Amino acid sequence: MAAVIDVHTHMLTEQYLALLEQHAGPKITLKAVAGGLRAIHLDDAPFMTPVPQMFDYPARIKMMDAVGIDVSVISLTCPNVYWGTPEVSLQAARFMNDDMAAARQRHAGRIEYFCSLPWQHAELALAELKRARAKGAAGVMVLANIDGEALTAPRFAPVWQAIDALALPVLVHPTAPPGVQAMQMNQFQLTASIGFTFDTTLAVARMLFDGFFDRYTQLKIIASHGAGALPYLIGRLDQCFRNIPACRTQTQSAPSSYMGRLFADSVVFTQQALDLCLEVFGDEQVLFGSDYPHTIGDPVRCLAQVNALHGARREKVRGGNAQRIFNL
């Protein structure tokens, strides 16, 4: 059977969290929420809750052994390092990348990592990409919006060009979408259930209509949480492409034609959703993920759903596809 490789799983450091608490305000704050933990808030809407397991590598390895996960490709979560001055943003990225590189050495063969970059400062991002790659980073993690700005914005092109030249995997992970306050996502913590999935959906839809995949032909985009609502909406995107001229200003290819270029993880929580994701993206393009140790992360359920698949499809999603794109 293929090794089980988890491509969507997170870690933090106390250094990073202290830096965020000191420099990310007033827009981003760390405040108590129901249940006794402190959560990171955007405009008073909670969207990420640090939990003890995010700081505990021995607990992670113990979980991996218990569940049957061979390799975890860890990454920072939201709000990543898109806050503070250029110097602070770079420092936050280095704290995380160095800590993950050290964990990769300590737990050789079990831990790989996506590096974080100060995307809003292109020259610093390019230098940190080079440094992190030299320390073993297997790919790059980027949020679905960078402090409210689209990933397709021209000022991010130099960073995308460098990643494309290296043919790296890129995990596109959601954060609180712009407008959380106007959409009242503080109520019921709707950022987690709805906001995240549509942040990813909007980011990837922009890429599909923008000609992003025509410009960058080597990188491998992994869209989190089963690519959000994209599997359900891809037919609508195609219908708009056929009937709305504005959808054809940057590309002459229908959104669905890019599905063979785009990857999705399996963090969807129902068998029906995983089946739909596979039908839309194809057996070669879906990767196992758990979202551990986020509050709703569930390595047991997510792996059970993958293990319920049959034959070659199961082996590809469990780890075969990840082995291919990460060269593991």
Secondary structure, DSSP 8 states (H G I E B T S, - for coil): ----EEEEEE---HHHHHHHHHHSTTTEEEEE-TTS-EEEEETTEEEE---GGGG-HHHHHHHHHHHT--EEEEE--TTTT-SS-HHHHHHHHHHHHHHHHHHHHHTTTTEEEEE---TTSHHHHHHHHHHHHHTT--EEEEESEETTEETT-GGGHHHHHHHHHHT-EEEEE----TTTTTTTTTGGGHIIIIIHHHHHHHHHHHHHHHTHHHH--S-EEEEHHHHTTHHHHHHHHHHHHHH-GGGGSS-SS-GGGGGGGEEEE-TTSSHHHHHHHHHHH-TTSEE----TTSTT--HHHHHHHHHTS-HHHHHIIIIIHHHHHHT-
